[in-house]
């Protein structure tokens, strides 16, 4: 009986240590991770080298009316409201979107929300 209690106590200590490590990693990734903005598309800037526009961007206004412009690289995943992949030029002013971005306002993903 004593051996069972000791084994259970040891398992409890080991499992609590492993959960503590996971929590630390999650906090670190949140601190370094992305932020999220939900709002309506104000404008979409597409690259047009002929006009001297070499980068793409999306400007979004949140519910408070604050506008933020996000750089959009060609590798950014953009999804419509049914979770199908779309391109930046398919987004229109007025579309409600969720933009996950870095601290430097570089879009990591864009999703159309209903």
C-alpha positions in Angstrom: 0.0 0.0 0.0 2.8 2.4 0.9 4.5 1.7 -2.5 1.3 2.6 -4.4 1.0 5.9 -2.5 4.6 6.7 -3.2 4.2 5.9 -6.9 1.1 8.0 -7.1 2.8 10.9 -5.3 5.8 10.7 -7.7 3.5 10.7 -10.8 1.6 13.7 -9.4 4.9 15.6 -8.9 6.2 14.7 -12.4 3.0 15.6 -14.2 2.7 19.0 -12.4 6.3 19.8 -13.5 5.6 18.9 -17.1 2.4 21.1 -17.1 4.4 23.9 -15.6 6.9 23.8 -18.5 4.1 23.9 -21.1 2.6 26.9 -19.4 5.9 28.7 -19.5 6.4 28.0 -23.2 2.8 29.2 -24.0 3.4 32.5 -22.2 6.6 33.0 -24.0 5.0 32.4 -27.4 2.1 34.8 -26.5 4.6 37.5 -25.5 6.5 37.1 -28.8 3.5 36.2 -30.8 1.0 37.9 -32.9 -1.7 40.4 -32.2 -5.2 40.4 -33.7 -7.3 43.2 -35.2 -10.9 42.8 -36.3 -12.4 45.5 -38.5 -13.6 46.5 -41.9 -11.3 46.8 -44.9 -10.7 50.5 -45.8 -8.4 49.8 -48.8 -6.2 47.2 -50.4 -2.9 48.2 -52.1 -1.7 45.7 -54.7 1.8 45.7 -56.0 2.2 47.4 -59.4 5.8 47.7 -60.4 4.9 49.8 -63.5 3.5 52.5 -61.1 6.3 52.1 -58.6 4.3 50.2 -56.0 6.4 47.2 -55.0 4.7 46.1 -51.8 1.1 45.1 -50.9 -0.9 46.3 -47.9 -4.3 46.3 -46.4 -5.8 49.1 -44.3 -8.4 48.1 -41.7 -10.6 50.3 -39.4 -11.5 48.7 -36.1 -14.9 49.3 -34.3 -13.5 52.4 -32.7 -12.6 53.8 -36.1 -8.8 53.5 -35.7 -7.2 52.6 -39.0 -4.1 50.5 -39.3 -2.2 49.5 -42.4 -0.6 46.1 -42.5 2.1 44.9 -44.9 1.0 41.8 -46.7 3.7 39.5 -48.1 2.9 36.9 -50.8 3.2 34.1 -48.3 0.3 35.4 -46.1 -2.6 33.0 -45.8 -5.9 34.7 -46.7 -9.2 32.9 -46.1 -12.7 33.8 -47.0 -15.6 33.2 -44.6 -16.0 29.6 -45.7 -12.2 29.0 -45.0 -11.3 28.8 -48.7 -8.0 30.4 -49.7 -8.3 33.6 -51.6 -6.0 36.3 -52.8 -5.5 39.9 -51.6 -7.2 41.3 -54.7 -10.4 39.5 -53.8 -10.8 41.6 -50.6 -13.0 44.7 -51.0 -13.6 47.8 -49.0 -16.2 47.1 -46.4 -15.3 43.4 -45.9 -15.0 42.5 -42.2 -11.7 40.8 -41.6 -9.6 39.5 -38.8 -5.9 40.3 -39.2 -3.3 38.5 -37.2 -0.1 40.5 -37.2 3.3 41.1 -35.7 4.3 44.0 -33.5 5.6 45.7 -36.7 2.2 45.5 -38.4 3.2 42.7 -40.8 0.2 40.6 -41.5 0.6 36.9 -40.6 -2.9 35.8 -41.7 -6.1 37.4 -42.9 -9.6 35.9 -42.5 -12.9 37.2 -43.7 -15.4 37.1 -40.8 -19.2 37.1 -41.0 
